[in-house]
Amino acid sequence: MSTLDVAAGAIRRDETVEIVLLLAFAGGFIDAYTWIIHGVLANAQTANVIFLWVHAMAGNWTKALHFVPPILAFTVGIVIAAWLRRSAGERAGTLSILVEIVLLIAIGILHNRLPDIAGTLGISLVAAMQTAIFTKVEGVLCSTVMVTGNMRQMVENIFAVVYGGAPLGTLRKSGIFFALCAVFGCGAAAGAYATKAIPDLALGVPVIALLIVLLRCETNPREMTR
């Protein structure tokens, strides 16, 4: 499916707007948490690479190497997600959410006992799996862990309506991508607040969001909505 026109065809349950928005909230929350607690970003590996080389070029190798573990963990997470897609097929999404929940609970419980690097590795791996498994909303590519591509699609669709004569239904696409950006930001705001207010319990918030995703995906998982 190449458009967000819901009437054009069936939509996979794990590509519905509800699921993707919940994942975007969790993605923003986790990025804020890892930045505050560990000083790295779980999802935005572009930023980690930039910080790595900025510090390296300044000769501060201790700070530069601080950004290597999340990049490596993210790579491993992508490999695991690819393996899940190959071996589990339609169940890959459900299994990846289960892994995310288990890892986040474990990190949350061991928050005061795990070294910073261990928590970073676990959360970056979780973020990578979400990035690789949940890649579409109603058949169109999107991201639940960053806003750059979503912002581009939002603006392009508005431009297509205003200057390109695209049907007004195209504005629905922009609305969905705007919602993704806004909910990601809300997740980051909630993550920043919760991490400072209740650091030992903060990861329970994205776990709740992921549990809802799991329940929704498991409710008639083969059902296709229109």
Secondary structure, DSSP 4 states (H G I P E B T S, - for coil): --S--GGGS-EEGGGSHHHHHHHHHHHHHHHHHHHHHHSS-SS-HHHHHHHHHHHHHTT-HHHHHTTHHHHHHHHHHHHHHHHHHHHHGGGHHHHHHHHHHHHHHHHHHTTTTS-HHHHHHHHHHHHHHHHHH--EETTEE--SS-SHHHHHHHHHHHHHHHTT---TTHHHHHHHHHHHHHHHHHHHHHHHHHHHH-TTTTTHHHHHHHHHHHHHHHSSTT-EE-
